[in-house]
């Protein structure tokens, strides 16, 4: 009986951490989406932090410039798995 409680608590912890990482990913995505797209569409603000985010041009180019590197990284990952599998 103790063993099944241990397994259920381990499964509960795994479920918690899974939802935690999904939530962090969603919050990060929404923050980036606001900084890269939505803030440019809003009228200028007098708040210095929001104004700095609105005038920033770095994040607008971050994702388009990261995509080619991501494609190369995924290709090399696939290639290394094939070489490992057939070695």
Backbone as numpy.savetxt, mean C-alpha at the origin, in Angstrom:
# Nx Ny Nz CAx CAy CAz Cx Cy Cz
-8.36 -30.46 24.85 -9.17 -29.27 24.85 -8.31 -28.01 24.85
-7.20 -28.05 25.56 -6.31 -26.90 25.61 -5.71 -26.65 24.24
-5.44 -27.70 23.53 -4.84 -27.57 22.22 -5.78 -26.84 21.25
-7.07 -27.13 21.26 -8.01 -26.47 20.37 -8.18 -24.99 20.75
-8.09 -24.67 22.04 -8.15 -23.26 22.43 -6.92 -22.53 21.91
-5.77 -23.15 21.95 -4.56 -22.53 21.45 -4.66 -22.27 19.96
-5.20 -23.24 19.23 -5.37 -23.06 17.79 -6.37 -21.97 17.47
-7.45 -21.89 18.24 -8.45 -20.86 17.98 -7.91 -19.47 18.33
-7.10 -19.38 19.39 -6.54 -18.06 19.71 -5.49 -17.66 18.68
-4.74 -18.62 18.15 -3.77 -18.32 17.09 -4.50 -17.88 15.82
-5.61 -18.54 15.52 -6.40 -18.14 14.36 -7.00 -16.76 14.57
-7.42 -16.46 15.80 -7.96 -15.14 16.10 -6.91 -14.05 15.95
-5.69 -14.34 16.39 -4.60 -13.36 16.21 -4.28 -13.16 14.74
-4.25 -14.25 13.99 -3.96 -14.14 12.55 -5.04 -13.33 11.85
-6.29 -13.55 12.23 -7.40 -12.78 11.65 -7.27 -11.31 12.00
-6.93 -11.03 13.25 -6.75 -9.63 13.66 -5.66 -8.96 12.84
-4.49 -9.59 12.72 -3.39 -8.98 11.98 -3.72 -8.86 10.49
-4.48 -9.81 9.97 -4.89 -9.70 8.58 -5.76 -8.48 8.35
-6.78 -8.30 9.19 -7.64 -7.13 9.07 -6.88 -5.83 9.35
-5.93 -5.89 10.28 -5.13 -4.70 10.61 -4.33 -4.25 9.39
-3.69 -5.18 8.70 -2.88 -4.82 7.54 -3.75 -4.37 6.37
-4.93 -4.97 6.22 -5.85 -4.51 5.17 -6.30 -3.08 5.47
-6.60 -2.78 6.73 -7.02 -1.44 7.12 -5.90 -0.42 6.90
-4.68 -0.77 7.28 -3.54 0.13 7.06 -3.32 0.38 5.57
-3.46 -0.64 4.76 -3.33 -0.48 3.31 -4.39 0.43 2.74
-5.63 0.28 3.21 -6.72 1.14 2.73 -6.50 2.59 3.14
-6.09 2.81 4.38 -5.84 4.17 4.85 -4.68 4.80 4.06
-3.63 4.04 3.81 -2.50 4.55 3.03 -2.93 4.90 1.62
-3.73 4.03 1.00 -4.21 4.30 -0.35 -5.06 5.56 -0.39
-5.97 5.70 0.56 -6.83 6.89 0.57 -6.03 8.16 0.82
-5.02 8.08 1.69 -4.16 9.24 1.91 -3.39 9.63 0.66
-2.85 8.64 -0.04 -2.15 8.94 -1.29 -3.11 9.49 -2.33
-4.29 8.88 -2.44 -5.27 9.34 -3.42 -5.66 10.79 -3.16
-5.82 11.15 -1.89 -6.14 12.55 -1.56 -4.99 13.47 -1.94
-3.75 13.06 -1.59 -2.59 13.92 -1.85 -2.31 14.06 -3.34
-2.52 13.00 -4.10 -2.15 13.02 -5.52 -3.24 13.59 -6.41
-4.51 13.38 -6.07 -5.57 13.74 -7.01 -6.58 14.71 -6.41
-7.19 14.34 -5.30 -8.31 15.12 -4.76 -7.86 16.51 -4.32
-6.70 16.63 -3.70 -6.26 17.93 -3.20 -6.02 18.93 -4.33
-5.70 18.43 -5.53 -5.49 19.33 -6.67 -6.81 19.89 -7.19
-7.91 19.19 -6.93 -9.21 19.62 -7.43 -9.92 20.57 -6.48
-9.49 20.64 -5.23 -10.12 21.50 -4.23 -9.63 22.93 -4.40
-10.42 23.93 -3.96 -9.94 25.31 -4.00 -8.77 25.50 -3.03
-7.95 26.51 -3.29 -6.78 26.76 -2.45 -7.19 27.01 -1.00
-6.39 26.48 -0.10 -6.70 26.57 1.32 -5.72 27.52 2.00
-6.15 28.09 3.12 -5.26 28.94 3.90 -4.50 28.15 4.96
-4.87 26.88 5.15 -4.15 26.01 6.06 -2.79 25.67 5.44
-1.67 25.91 6.15 -0.36 25.69 5.53 -0.08 24.22 5.16
-0.60 23.30 5.92 -0.35 21.88 5.62 -1.12 21.46 4.37
-2.39 21.81 4.31 -3.20 21.46 3.13 -2.69 22.21 1.91
-2.27 23.44 2.08 -1.71 24.21 0.97 -0.43 23.57 0.44
0.41 23.07 1.33 1.64 22.40 0.90 1.33 21.12 0.13
0.31 20.38 0.57 -0.09 19.15 -0.15 -0.66 19.51 -1.52
-1.41 20.59 -1.60 -2.01 20.98 -2.87 -0.95 21.44 -3.87
0.10 22.07 -3.40 1.12 22.59 -4.31 2.24 21.61 -4.60
2.22 20.46 -3.96 3.26 19.46 -4.16 3.06 18.75 -5.50
4.13 18.53 -6.23 4.05 17.85 -7.52 4.74 16.49 -7.49
5.32 16.11 -6.37 6.06 14.86 -6.28 5.13 13.65 -6.41
4.05 13.61 -5.64 3.18 12.45 -5.59 2.40 12.25 -6.88
2.22 13.29 -7.68 1.53 13.13 -8.96 2.35 12.25 -9.91
3.66 12.28 -9.77 4.53 11.52 -10.67 5.05 10.23 -10.04
4.78 10.02 -8.77 5.33 8.86 -8.08 4.82 7.54 -8.64
3.53 7.37 -8.76 2.97 6.10 -9.24 3.30 5.86 -10.72
3.11 6.83 -11.62 3.46 6.54 -13.02 4.93 6.19 -13.22
5.82 6.75 -12.42 7.23 6.42 -12.56 7.60 5.13 -11.84
6.77 4.69 -10.92 7.05 3.46 -10.19 6.56 2.23 -10.96
5.55 2.37 -11.80 4.98 1.23 -12.51 5.99 0.49 -13.39
6.84 1.14 -14.18 7.82 0.37 -14.97 8.78 -0.44 -14.09
9.20 0.11 -12.98 10.09 -0.61 -12.07 9.37 -1.79 -11.45
8.09 -1.62 -11.13 7.29 -2.71 -10.58 7.17 -3.85 -11.59
6.97 -3.52 -12.86 6.86 -4.55 -13.90 8.17 -5.32 -14.02
9.29 -4.62 -13.99 10.61 -5.30 -14.05 10.81 -6.17 -12.83
10.44 -5.69 -11.65 10.61 -6.48 -10.42 9.75 -7.73 -10.45
8.51 -7.63 -10.93 7.64 -8.80 -11.02 8.20 -9.79 -12.03
8.73 -9.32 -13.14 9.33 -10.21 -14.14 10.52 -10.95 -13.55
11.41 -10.25 -12.86 12.58 -10.92 -12.26 12.17 -11.88 -11.15
11.11 -11.58 -10.43 10.62 -12.51 -9.42 10.13 -13.78 -10.09
9.35 -13.64 -11.15 8.86 -14.80 -11.89 10.03 -15.61 -12.46
11.02 -14.92 -13.02 12.18 -15.60 -13.60 12.97 -16.36 -12.54
13.16 -15.76 -11.39 13.91 -16.44 -10.33 13.15 -17.65 -9.81
11.82 -17.57 -9.73 11.04 -18.74 -9.32 11.13 -19.85 -10.34
11.13 -19.52 -11.63 11.27 -20.56 -12.67 12.65 -21.21 -12.60
13.68 -20.39 -12.41 15.04 -20.96 -12.31 15.20 -21.83 -11.09
14.60 -21.43 -9.98 14.67 -22.23 -8.77 13.90 -23.53 -8.93
12.76 -23.48 -9.58 11.91 -24.65 -9.76 12.58 -25.70 -10.65
13.29 -25.25 -11.67 13.89 -26.17 -12.64 15.38 -26.44 -12.39
15.92 -25.95 -11.30 17.34 -26.16 -11.02 17.60 -27.55 -10.49
